[in-house]
Amino acid sequence: MRVALAGVPARLTAHGCKVDDAFPDLRGAGRIFQTLRAVGFERNLGPLYDERRDDLEDAIRWNVELARRLTAAAVGVALRERGALQQRVRRFFDHHDLIALPTVQVAPFPVELDWVRNIEGVQLENYLGWMQSCTDITITGCPAISVPAGFTPEGLPVGLQLVAPPGAELLLPQVAHALDGDDVVSVPAGIAAHSGGLTV
């Protein structure tokens, strides 16, 4: 993954972007996502779980069962913390136009494997762990797009996720198009970039 993504800053810079290592404070995003996702599964699939539990895949059962263990207070905390996280991300965008990060934390894995259990020796608690860079962004409420970023030494494709502030959706396909080699990055009408070009 690191090898495949190593050239991304230079590619962005070549299109006139200013790139730095800053990243918004997403603390708690994984837990917030997991809680609210489970509630959604209970809302939408709880009755089916009650009727045909054994016919459902493990991930569906896991989410419904998690939701049924949650307290109303835990859901309330998750909703409150989501609001605070979204405000932190909006403040981050006061000084940046985009966030660039891996779409997921691992290269494509064999289809026979339902989910990756560890990444570089770190054990994952559940099936959401290998895609947390995606689920964390989901909680921000920000628009995002995933574009091809390169290949691992084994030839497996790796994606780059670009995230814009709310209301700046039109910036994403422009930057994606530029990275595809067909255009230069220009800011759509109505979206004011920070002085000196886009800051990523």
N, C-alpha and C positions, 0 to 999 in steps of 0.2 A: 504493500500500500504506500509506504513512504517513498519508495523508488518511483512509483507511478505518479505520485502527486508532487514530486520534488520540483518539477519544472513549472508548476502553476503560477507561483509569484512572478516569475520572469515573463510568462505569457501575458499576465494581466498588466504588468508594467509596460510591456511592448505596445499595449493598446492605450497607453496614457493614464493608467490607474496608478494611484499611490497606494502601496501595500504596506501594512504594518501587522504586528503580531497581536494586536488588541482583540479581545473577545468579550462578549457580554456576559454578565453574571447570570448563569442559568442554574444556580444551586436549587436543588429540590425538583428539577424538571422531571427526572425519571419517576420519582414517586408520585408526583402530581399526575403525570400522564397515565401511569399504571392504575391509579385510583379512579380517575374519570373514565378511562377506557373500560374498566371493569363494570362501572355503573351503567355505561352504555350497553354493554353485553347483557347485563341483567334486564335492562329495560326492553331490549329488542329480542333477546333469545331466551329469557328466563322461562316463559311458558313452554317453549320447545324442550328446554333442558328438563323440565318437570315431566314431560310426556315421553321423551325419547333420549334420555341422558346417554345411554350406551351407544347410540348411533352418532353422537357428536364427536368431533376430533378433540384431542387433549387440550388444545389452546382455548377452545370455546368453553369447555368444562372448567378449566382453570380460572378463566375470567369470571364466569358466573359465580363460581364458588368463592372467589376472592370478594366479589361484590357483596355476597351474603354474609361475609364475616365483617364487613366494614360497618362502622357506626355512622350515624348521621353527623356526628361531630367531626369524624375523619373526612367525610365528604365536604363539609363546610370549610374545614381547614384547607383542603386541596383547592377549593374554589377561591378562597381568599389569597392563598399563596400564588395561584395562577395569575390573579390580577396584579400582585406585586411584581412578579417576574416579568409580566408584559410591560409594566411601567419601566422596569430597569432596561429592558431591551429597547424601548422607545427612546430612552435617554441616551443609550449607546448610539443610536442613529442620529443624534444631534451632531455627531462628529464623523460619522461613517455613512457611506451610501449603500454598501453591501457587506454581507458576511459571506466568506467562502470557507467551506469545510468539506471533508469527505461525506459522500452520501451515506455510506455505512462504514463500519470499522474493519470489515474483512473483505477479502477478495471473494469472488463467487466460489461456493463450495459444492461438493457433489450433491446431486439431486436426491440421492438416497438418504442424506442427512437432513432431518427436519429442522434443526437449528444448531448453531455453533455453541459448544459448551464452554470453551475458554478462548481467550485471545491473549497471546504471548504470555501464557502461564497464569492469567487472571481468570478465575472461575466465574462464570456468569450465573446469576441467580435464576433467570428464567429466559424464555424465548425472545423477549424484547431487547435483551442486552446487546446483541450483535448489531442492532439497528438503532441504537440509542441516539446517534447523531441525527437521525431522522425524527425520532419521536420527540426529542428535546425541542426541535424547531417547530413541530406541530403545536406544542403547548404555547409557543410565543404568539400564535395567531398571525404570523407574518407570511407573506407569499414567498414561495420558493420554487426553484426549478433545478433539475438534475441534468448535467451534461456529461458527455464522455470526457475523461481527463487524461487517459493514458492506459498503459498496460503494465502488469507485473512482469518480472523477469520470466515468468512461466507463460506469458502471453494472455493472461486473464484480464478482462476489462475492469477499469476502476472509474467510478463516477465522482464528479465534483458537484456539490450542492451550493447553489447561490441563493442567498436570502436577502430580500429587500424590505424596507419598512412598509407598514400598511399604507396603501394608497399609491405605492410605486411599482405596481405590478408590471407596467409597460417597460420598465427598465430591464427586467429579467430576460425576455426574449431577445432584446437588443444585445445584451452582454453575451448571452448564449450564442447568438449568431456571430458575433465578433470572434469568440473563441473557436468557432467552427471554421474560421479562416476566411470568411466571406466579406467581412466588413470591419470598420473601426467602431469603437464604442462611442456612441453619441447619446446624449441625454434627451429623452422624449420631451416634447413640449409640455410645460406645466410642472415639470419635476426639476427642482433646482439642485444641482450638484454642489458640493463644497468647492471652494475656490481652488483652482489649479487642477481640476479633473476629478474623477471619481475616487473616493477613498474606500479601500476594501480591507 
